[in-house]
Amino acid sequence: MTPEVGDALKRLDTFPKVLLDLVGKRPDGVAIREKDYGIWQSWIWREVAEEVRALACGLASFGLERGDKVAIVGDNRPRLYWAMLATQALGGVPVPLYQDSIADEMQYVVEHAEARFAILEDQEQVDKVLSVKERCPRLEMLVYDDPRGLRHYRESFLLSIDEIQSRGRKFHADHPDLYLREISKGRGEDLSVILYTSGTTGRPKGVMLSNDNIIVTARNANAGERIRNDEEILAYLPMAWVGDHFYSYAQALLAGYTVNCPESASTVMIDLHELGPTHFFAPPRIFENLITHVMIRMEDATWIKRKMFEFFLDVAKRSGARILEKKPVPPTDRLLYALGNVLVYGPLKDSLGFTHIRTAYTAGEAIGPDIFDFFRSLGINLKQLYGQTEASVYVTVQADDEVESDTVGKAAPGVELKVSDGGEVMYRSPGVFLGYYKNPEATKETKTGDGWVHTGDAGILGEDGQLRIIDRAKDVGRLNDGTMFAPKYIENKLKFFPNVKEAVTFGDGRDYVGAFINIDLDAVSNWAERQGLPYTSYTDLAAKDEVYSIIQDHVEQVNRDLASDSALAGSQIRRFLILHKELDADDGELTRTRKVRRQTIGERYDQLIEALYSDGDSVSVEAKVTFEDGREGFIDADLKVRNAAVTSLRATPVETAELSAAS
């Protein structure tokens, strides 16, 4: 190794350099685990470095060059994370894709990114890429991790990772200086990864992030949040989502903590319980699902257990968060909370796998205040952070002693924050993206010449520096009487109830708010079975009068909560219907990160929307659905439209200067 190469490797401005530094400092530290056939398999940092080198050299032997794009698709697997490191070691650019993408969605990203190589988890992903390969002219080689089902595939361009690594070890023996020399060429300003947005309003955009963007932001986050090298995390979020890339890849490499890959998506809850992570990151939907899981279990519990749960949950709501924040609490409540910790909170946290958590974060979209407060009341240090792919995640984060359910914290280290005259949140930081890949027009619309980024979110920045997100700026509207309409805020309150899986509200330019509801099939079917209520399908169950009555109770509870908010009291839900099918990413109604595509729903279900604003009590619908095997079919249904009671306004809706600007 020449002095020039040695000096370049010391700069630690790319992830392969960071890995080499970790091997020097903590060669025997556990880097990553994977659960396979019920057993956790571990790799230490020294072993990871050897695996990455073999994979990188194998790819080099097949012609991977600096600047080449490599598509990576699959569940969280050690060798897929190593594939990102191996690609970056050669100056290539990893492009992770959502593993549940249908073939056409995958084809768009692979073609748009101009990927030459694709590294795939298993037969399912191989089949999807093979089906669209002819439409991806630059795609030359497919590499797979799991060989099951692929024994008889004869494509010459399809190889296993084992074959690539075997070839890489021989290549390294013949070219011993190439690997380190290629790593030394990397620079902080180089393109590190392309992460595609979820595409709520159209085609996904490829966000280009440099090494500096991610590494500087991750270093700041680790220091500010006191992240240690003995953290244990569960890597279960999609590798294509910036949250996982930051949490399971960037922060892990820079802090040197252990990443654990679950056996499968179906075993995440079991693996979470076994592992007991110290550090946890999840979008709101995960916490919503956890609450649903808890509530279903309590419905099946004995009468005395349910009453005990309800009693101590009330104690936790009064005092749990205050005890967590070391604030004064009456002695009686402190004693009751301690008893509740033995009888309820402790066992509940243990069953969720949250016993050892030091800090948990939620981000990706707004979380319902009720859901947020529930977890904090149990003594879990759940905090909100606000970020974007374009920011390398971090824009704001809540400090441990400044956690409020209706804010997302202050500017993260190194971030400048402001709210424009039009009420839009804007930021500037070391994490600001280079631009959208092959889309200079969109880049110019989002990023100003002096580095400020338009978030598209409406917010209020308090005098104390705390940011409050109202909603997506384009989604915040007004009812015809001038009342502010913030759909996501209302929808989150609905989704606190375990029976509600998804909600979409309407109201901008209307006389009142109407809502679509998706029931949670697990929760509602569990209730139906206990009631002896027969049903044949989701559509049948969703149409039951008894189910409508339950949902109506939830809607009217939300209305009572809204009545106490002076700005939103006039936006109570007056009419609703329960959809005949679950909103589905495969049908284009949700993004791959499970965000609602409002425009698609507005166009596809315009007849149902109009029914909410008519005098009718039912509406017929025919809808196309996509089944798991790719087949398409149609559902015909007659949907009921229900009126919901509105609570007398406790305060007249007013227009403050901030709220007027936000909308």
N, C-alpha and C positions, 0 to 999 in steps of 0.2 A: 504494500500500500504506500503510495507516494505521499509526501507531506501535504500536497495540495488536497488530495482526497481526504486525508485525516482531518485537516482543518475544516473542510466542507461538512464532514460528518458530525463535527462538534456543534454545529449551529442549531441543531434540533428544530429546524423550521419545516420539516416534512414528517409524516407519520412513520415511514420506514426508518428515519434517523432516530426518532423517539423510541421505536422498538429496540434498536441496537443499543441505545443508552440504557433502557430498562434491563436488557440482558446483562449489561455490565454491572448494574447496581443491584438487581434482584433476580439473578438467574434461576433460583429455585422457588421463587414466589409463584403461587398458582395463578395463572393468567385466565384460563377459561375451562369450563366444564360443559359436558353434554350428557344428558340422561338418555341412555339407550338400553332398551329391554329392562327398564326398571333400575338400572345401575348408573351412578354418576361416574363418568370417565373424565379424568383431569389431564391438563397439559400445563407445564410450567413455562415461564417466559423463554428459557433456553430452547425448549422443544418447539415452541411456537415459531421462534426465529428460524429454526432449521426447516420447519414445514413451509414457511413463507419463502425461504430462499429456494427450496426445491421447486416450488410451484412457479416462482418468478423465472427461474432459469429454464424451466420447461416451456413456459410461454415465450421466452426469448428465443428458444430453439425453433419455435414455430413462426417466428417473425414478428412478434409483438413489438411495436416501436413507440417511441416517445410521441405522445399526443393521440395514440389510438384509444378508442372507446371500447369498454368491456361491459356488456350487460350482465347483471348478476341478479338471479331470480330464485327465490325460495324462502322457506321458513328460516328462523335464526339458527344457523349451523356454523360451528367453528370454521370449517373449510371455506364457507362463503365469506366470513369476515377476513380470513387469511387471503382470499382471492383479491379483496380490496387492497390489502397491504402489498401483495405481490404485484398487482397492476401498477400501483403508485411507485413501487420500487424501480420500475422500468420507465417511469414517466408517463404511463398510460393514465386514463381517466375512468374510474369505475362509474357505472350508471345503474344503481339498484332499481328494480321494478317491483311493483306490488305483486305478491305471489298469487293473489286471487283474481288478477286481471284476466279477462277473457282474451282469446287469441288476437282479436282485432285491436284491442287496447294495447296489447303487448307489441304488436306489429308497428303501431304508430310510434311508440317510444324508441324501439330498436332502429327503425328506419330514420326517424328524425334525428336521433343521436349519432347516426352513421356508425353503429357498433360493428367492429370486425370480429369480435369474439363474444360468445355468450357462455357464462358459467352458471349451470342450472342444478337445482337440488336433486330432482328425481324424474321419473318417467312422465309424470303429469306435466311438468314444465317443459321437458324435452318435446313431448307431443304437441304442445301448443306452439312452440317455436318452429318445429318442423312444418306445421300446417301453414305457416305464413312466411317461411324462409324465402320462397320465390319472390315475395314482395319486398324483401330486404336485400337488395343487390350487394351491399358492402359486407354482409355477414358471411364469414368464411368458415368459422370453426365453432362447434358446440362441445362443451365439456360438462360432464355430469358428475355429481357426488355419489348419490345412492344408486347402485347398479340394479336393484330389484326391478324385474320386468323388462330390462333392456338387453338381455343376453342375445337375443336374435336380431337386434337392430344391426344393419349392415352398412350404414352410411359411412363413407370413408372419412368424412369431416367430423364424425362423432366419436369422442374419446372420453375415457374416464379420468378423473383427477389423479388416480393412482398411476395411470399411464403417463400423464403429463409430469408428475413428480419424479417417476422413475427415470424418465428421459432427462429431467432437469438435474438430477444428481450426477448423471454422466456428463451432462453439458458443463456443470460447474467444475467437475474434475478436469475437463479439457480447457476450460476458460476460468481459472480460479480468481482472476481479478475483475471480471466483468460485473458481477453483482454489486460489489461495493462501489465500483466506479460509476455505475448507473445511478445508484442511490445518491452519490455525492453530487451529481448533476442537478438534483432537485433543488428548487428555491421556494421560499415562502410565498412569493407572488405567483407561482405556477398554479394552474387549475388543478384542484384536488379531487373534486367530485361534481357530478351533475345530478341534482335531485329534482324530480318533476313534481310540480304542484298537483293538487288534487283535482283541479279543473272544475270548480263549482259553476263557472260561467261560460265554459267553452273547453277547447282543447287544453290539456296540461301544458305548462311552460317549463322548460328546462332551466332551473336556477343554477348558475355557475358560481361555485364557492372556491376560493383559493385556499391554499394551506394556511396562509396568514389569517384569513377570515375565521377559520374554524379553530386553529390552534391558539390564537390570542384570546378569542372568546372563551374557549374551554379553560385556559389557564386562569383567566379572570374569574370564571364561575367557580372553579375548584377552590381558589383562594378565598373568594367572598363567601362561599357556602361551607368552607372548612371540610371539603371532601378529602378523605384519607385513603391510604393505599390498602387498608384492611376492610374496605366496604365490600359487601356482597350484593350483587344485583341479579335480577332475572331478566334476560333479554327475550322478550316475547312480542314486542311491537314490530310492525312491518319494517324490514330493513330499508325500504324505500322512503320511509317517513323520516324527516329531519330529526325528530325527537329521538328515534333509536340511533341514528347515525351519531348524534351528539353524545347520547347517554351511554350507549353500549360500545361505542368505538372511540370517539374523540376523548371524552372525559376519562374513559377507562384506561386508554394508553397513557394519557398525561398524568393521571394519578397512580396508575399501576394497580388498580383494584381488580377484583375477580368478576368475570362475566359468566353467567350460568344460562345455558340454552335448554329449554324444556324439551321433553320427549316429543310432544306434539301439541297442537293447539287445543286438543281435547283434554290434555293433562295439566294445563297451566295452573289450575286451582290446586291440584294435588301437589305439583312441584313447588308452587309458591309456599304451601304449608310446610313441606319438607325442608325447604331451603331456609325460610325465615330471613329474608333480605334485610339489610340495614338501610338501604337507599332504594327508593321506589319512585317511578315516574310513570304516569298514565294520563291519557286524555279523559275528559269527563265521562265518556260512555262506559269506561271500565268501572269507574266508581258507581255509576248508575246501576250497572249489572251486579256489582257486589251487594248493593243495597237490596236489589231484587232477590238475590240469592238468600240474604239474611231474612228478609220478610217472608219468603216462601217457607223457610225452615221454621220460623216462629208460628206460622199458620198451622203447621203440622205438629207443633209442640202441645203438651198437655195444658189444661186451663191454668194451673198454678204457675207453670213456667211462663206462659204468655203474660199473666198479670205481673209477675216479678220483672219481666223484661220491660213492660210498659212503665212500671213504677220507677225503675232505676234509669230508664231512658229519660224520663222527666227530670230526674236528679242531674243526669249528665247534661241535658240541655241548659239547665240553670247554672251549673257550676263547672262542668268539664273543661271548657275552653279557658275559663278564668284560672283554674288550677294549673293547666298546661302552661299558661302565660305568667304563672307565679303572681297572680293578682289576689287581693283579699277576698275571702269566701267565708260566710258564716260557719262557725265550728260544727253545727249540726249537719250542714250540707257536706262539709269536708269529711265527716265521719261516715255519712251515708255513701258518699262517693267512694271512699276506701272499701266499704262493704260491697258496693256495686262492682268494684274492680275485681274482687274475689269471686263474686257470684255470676256476673254478667260480662263486664267489659273485658276482663282478662281472657276468659274462655272464648269470647267472640273474636278478639284479636288473634288468638292462637289459631282458631279455625280458619281465619283468613290468611294466616301467614304473616301477620303484622306485628308480632310480639317484639321483634328486635329492631324495628324501623326507627332510625334516628331522625330522618327527614324524608317526607314524601312530597312530590310535586304533581300538579295537574296543569295542563296547558293544551293548546290545540284549538280550543274554542271555549266559550264561557261555560262555567259550571254553575248549576243552580245553587243559590245560597243555602237552601235547606240540606242539600246533599253535602256541601262543603262543611257546614256546621255539624252535621251528624258525625263525620269522622273526627273532627277536632274535639268534639265532646267526649269521644272515647279515649282521648289522650294521645291521639296520633298527630304528630306535628306535620299536618298537611298544609302546604302553602301553594299559592297560585303564582305562576309566572306567565308573562305575556311575551309571545315571540312569534317569529315568522321564519319560514325557510330562508327568505331573503336577508334575514338578520343573523344567520347561523344560530338560530333559536332565540337567544337572550335579547329582550328589549327592557323588560322590567322584571323584578322578582321581589317577593315579600320578605322583609326581615323577620327574624323569629319573634321580636317583640312588637311588630307592627302588622299584625295579620287581621284583615277585615274581609268579610265575605263579599263585600261589594266593591273592592278594589283589587288591583293586580300588582300593587307594590310601587316602589320607586324605581327610577332608572337603574339598570344593572351597571356594574363597574365598566367604565369606559364608554357608556352610552349617553348621548345627548338626546333630550326628549322635548317635544313641544306639541301644542295643539294649534292648528292653523285657524285663521279667521273664520273658516267655514266649519270648524269643529272637528276636523280630521286629525287623528294622531299621526305624528311624523317623528322619525328618529334618525340619528346619525351615529355610527359606531365602527369599531374595527371589523365587525362581522358583516358589514354591508356587502352584499353580493357583487360580483363583477358585472353581471348582466344576465339577461335571458338568452339562452343558446339560440343562435340564428333568428333572433327576434329583436332587432334594435329599436323598432317602433315601440314595443311594449316596455323595453328597458327605459326609454326616454320618458314614457308616461309615468313610470313608477319611481324612477331615481333622478333627482335633480342634478344639475351640473356640479353643485358643490357638495354632493354626497348625501343629501337628505332623501329619505324614502317615504313615499306615500303609502300608508298602511291600508287605506280603504275603510278603516274603523272609526266610528264616531266615539269620542271620549271627552272626559273632563279631567283636567289636571289641577288638583287642589293646591292650595297655598303651601301645604306641607310636602308637596312633591308626589303625593299618592295619585296614581292614575286610575280612573274609573272608566271602564269600557261600557258604552251604552249598547252598541250593536254594530253590525256592519253598516257603514255610512249609507250605502245604497239601499239598505233594507229598512232603515229607520224612516218612518213616514208620519203622516197625520191623518186622523179621522176627519170627516167632514166638519165636525164641530171644533176642530183645532187641537184635540187631545193628541199628545204624542203617542205613536204606536211603535213599540220596540219588540218585534216578533220573537227574537231569540230569548229575551228575558222572560216572556210569558211561556214559551215552550219549555224552558228549563224548569220552571215551577211545575208544569204539568208532569215532566219526566221524573220528578222526585218520587211520584207514586209508583210502586213496583208493577202495577198493572198497566202502566203506560210505557211503551217502548220508544215511540217516536211521536212527535206532534209537529204540525205545520199550521201556522196561524196566518190570517189574512185581515186586512183592515185599512191599508193605505188608500185614501180616496173613497172610503166607504163610510156608511153611517154607523157601523159597529164592527166588532171583531168576531170573526168566525174561525172555526178550527177543524182540521182533520186530525184524527187520532188513530194511531196503530196500537192495538193492545199487545202486551207482552204475552206470547203464547204460553211460555212456561208458567208464569205466575197465574194467569187467568185459567188455564187448563187445570192447574193444581186446585184452584178454588172450585172449579166446576165439578171435578171428581169428588171433592168432599161434600158438595151439595147434591150429588146424584143427578147432575144436569147433563143429559146426553148431548153429544155433538159429533159431527163427522169430519170436520176440517176447520181450518182457521176461518174461512169465510162463514161457515155455519155458526161457529162460536161467536164471532164478532157481531153477528146479526141478532143474537139473543136479547130479549128485553131485559133480562136480569143483568146482562153485561152492560147494556146501555145505562141501567140504573147506577151501577157501580161507577162508571166513567162520569156520569152526570154529577155524582157526589164529589168526585175529584175536581171537576171543572168548577163547581160552585165553591169549593174550598179555595181554589186559586182566586176566584173572584173576590172572596172575603179578604184574602191577603192583599190583592191589588187595591181594594177600597181604602186601605190605610196609607197608600202612597199617593201623595198629592199630584205628582206628575203623571201617574199611570192609572189613577182610579177610574177614569172614563174609558179605559181600554179593556174593560172586562168582557169576557166571552159570552155572547148572547145566543149563538147557535153553533152546534157541532154535529159531526157525523163520525162514525167509525169506519175506516176504510176496509174494503173487502179483501185486501191483500196487504202483505208487508211491503213497505218501500224497500227497494232492492237495488244494490249497485249494478247487478247484472242487467237490470232493466233501465239503467241510466238515471234512476231517481235519486240515488245517493252517490257520492264520490267513494273512492276506495278507502278513504279515511272516515267514511260514514257520515259525511256532512250532506245536508239536504241541498239538492239542486233545485232551487226555488223556481227558476225559469222553466225548467223541464216540467215540474209538477204543475205550474200555472198553465202551461200549454196543454199538457196531457189530460188534466182533470178540470178543464175550464167549465164543463157542464156541472160538475160537482160543486165547484166554487159558486157558480150562479145559484145553485140550489140552496146554499147557505144564506143567500140574500133574497130569497123568495118567500112566499107564504106557504109553500108546500111542505109536507112532512115526509116525503120520500122522493127518491130519484133512482132511475135505472141506469146501469153502467155495464159496458163491456170493455174489458181490459186485456191487453196482451201480456203474458208472463213468460219468463225464460226459466226453464227448469235446470237443475244442477248438471244434467248431462248435455245441456246446450239446446235441447228441443224447445220449441215455442208452442204456446197454447193460449187459450182465451178463457176468461172467467166472466160469466154473466151473473149479475146480482142486483137486487133491489135494496138500496141503502136507506135506512131511516135517518131523518134529520130531526134532532132534538133541540128544544129551547132550554136554556140554562137560566136559573134565577140570578139576578144581578143584585148585589148588596148596595144599599144606600150609601152614597158617597160620604165618607167621613171628612173629606176635604175637597174643595173645589179645584179642579185641575188648573194649574197656573203655568205660565210660560216664563221661566227664569231666563236670563240672558244666556246662561250656559246651555240649557236644554234647547233653546231656540237655535243656537249655533250648531249644536250636535246634530240636529235633524235637517 
